[in-house]
Amino acid sequence: MAGQLSISVAEFPDHVLVSVSGEIGVTAEEQFREALGSALSQETPRLVVDLAEVPFMASAGVGVLLGIRAVLAARGASLVLASPSPAVARVLEVTGAADLIPVADSVATAITSREPDQVRRTA
């Protein structure tokens, strides 16, 4: 079904990895918010969101990410986005989210970077 969102969460000692597949549009906003909110309950120092399988993200999805970033920052944790498609990277850039949330080329880079600010921002 077009637009159906699939989300998996994997917990590790130093991070939680949320892998997302499908379009993050208005109809999937609540599901996306609930999944990331659930990952927040893990008290992780770093939340990595893998966007490799997300071909489209509406501004509603960006709003969810910015809200999650604020919650994590308030408790000294970080949000890092990994592997956005060119279309999603463009949305992050145009909305200014890429200036606030580090974006990595791969999940491995997002996980292993010592500091979120060392992760390369989207171009």
Disulfide bonds with the S-S distance in Angstrom:
none
